[in-house]
Amino acid sequence: MTYSAFFDKAIAGLKSEQRYRIFANLERDALRFPMALWRPDGPDSTPREVSIWCSNDYLTMGGHDLVIDAVVHAARRHGAGAGGTRNISGTHHPIVELEAELADLHGKQAALAFTSGWISNLAGISTIAQILPDCLIISDALNHNSMIEGVRRSGCEKVLFRHNDMAHLEEILQQAGQERAKLVVFESLYSMDGDIAPVKKIAALAKKYNALTYVDEVHAVGMYGPRGGGICEREGVMDQIDVIEGTLAKGFGTLGGYIAADANIIDAVRSFAPSFIFTTTLPPTVAAGACAAVRHLKTSQSERARHQRQAALTKHALTAAGLPVLDNESHIVPVMVNDAELCKQASDLLLERHSIYIQPINYPTVAKGAERLRITPTPRHTDEQIAGLVEALVDVWKTLKLPFHSADIVPLRKSGLAIDHCAYADMKRAAE
Ligand SMILES: *Cc1c(COP(=O)(O)O)cnc(C)c1O
């Protein structure tokens, strides 16, 4: 038996299914984002300037002066690392401050920071469910991998409800009965289709059937709500959701994850979750940077407003050009290709011919046949750059003979933002 052959076989399988992932080697420019230096693979690879259109640093807080200053200051003052786990010398002042800031953001008694959002879901869901006797986990069918892993790790019985289907959720809650412990886990904003959960209805159903609620607000914190508390803040239901989970790596531009909840829930997770206990704390630099981002976005509306504007403008312009944008109410702009190979080719063409970087999204991140380019405009993408994107995508669609919609039969969603009819024409002129 040669061990090596098994690895080759596993990789060959991925390649034959068009699922083999190729990472783009990028050097983001903190000052000039979305511009970055791309280093293609291969012997004579000259670095090229490209623009990034698929970053989850949604508000570009990773390049914000306040955040960078906080990171640099913390490094000078406290050094590069935390020096230990939370229990053994690693509870540094910046992480304590960060947790207080996060608890306040969500109007909760306490918060707990983890090394990533992925880990916070693993630790949060599994530990909470394990502490409840005979807990039934009721989980949205489209929940993120980190939530699925948390559910699995708990070892508890789980049942899926159809995505955002309130009648199905109610049926399951009713069947489980008032007495049984129940944990409803869901996301507020689903990042691939960009659709938003009916958080008010979920909170009301959970109350009616006496269930605990756990929401992943990863794609909403910093970006929605008057203080960046997410969709639950915007909908006025933060106090009716028991556990709010978020990331510091997307809207807040740094790294780490957290949960916010009642003090005794936080204390229990702190005390029992191995993925919190047996790992080194986030460094003071990261905690200080994240804290600066959270604080800033509690009062500043300009990043949120400009983010929504640029996302709405991108959707509007792409749809007007006949490109198949999946309609939704959020900042996510999915352009559907519905074929793995063509999706990869579209992405390659954009990069090579137009210096535009959009990673193809294939299975298992989305279902087979639902492959797409997932575009995430930020406040720093200019109207001119958006116009350039539209031109480039139209060229790629024509080159690959991908289907266009007829622009006049596609209804344009009222974005709620004042984007006049001439926006696209103006942008085209500006780009010329
Ligand atoms: C990205 C993501 C996470 C994980 O967050 P990280 O901080 O990147 O580990 C969790 N939930 C959802 C829905 C996500 O998209």
The ligand as an SDF file (V2000), in Angstrom:
LIG
                    3D

 15 15  0  0  0  0  0  0  0  0999 V2000
  -17.8750   33.4420    7.7840 C   0  0  0  0  0  0  0  0  0  0  0  0
  -18.9650   32.8430    8.5910 C   0  0  0  0  0  0  0  0  0  0  0  0
  -18.7380   32.3690    9.8800 C   0  0  0  0  0  0  0  0  0  0  0  0
  -17.3640   32.2250   10.4300 C   0  0  0  0  0  0  0  0  0  0  0  0
  -16.8280   33.4380   10.7960 O   0  0  0  0  0  0  0  0  0  0  0  0
  -15.2450   33.6220   10.8030 P   0  0  0  0  0  0  0  0  0  0  0  0
  -15.0060   34.7270   11.7310 O   0  0  0  0  0  0  0  0  0  0  0  0
  -14.8250   33.8730    9.3900 O   0  0  0  0  0  0  0  0  0  0  0  0
  -14.6650   32.3180   11.2960 O   0  0  0  0  0  0  0  0  0  0  0  0
  -19.8180   31.9970   10.6480 C   0  0  0  0  0  0  0  0  0  0  0  0
  -21.0800   32.0540   10.1670 N   0  0  0  0  0  0  0  0  0  0  0  0
  -21.3350   32.4530    8.9170 C   0  0  0  0  0  0  0  0  0  0  0  0
  -22.7410   32.4940    8.4410 C   0  0  0  0  0  0  0  0  0  0  0  0
  -20.2960   32.8540    8.0790 C   0  0  0  0  0  0  0  0  0  0  0  0
  -20.5370   33.2130    6.8300 O   0  0  0  0  0  0  0  0  0  0  0  0
  1  2  1  0
  2  3  1  0
  2 14  2  0
  3  4  1  0
  3 10  2  0
  4  5  1  0
  5  6  1  0
  6  7  2  0
  6  8  1  0
  6  9  1  0
 10 11  1  0
 11 12  2  0
 12 13  1  0
 12 14  1  0
 14 15  1  0
M  END
$$$$
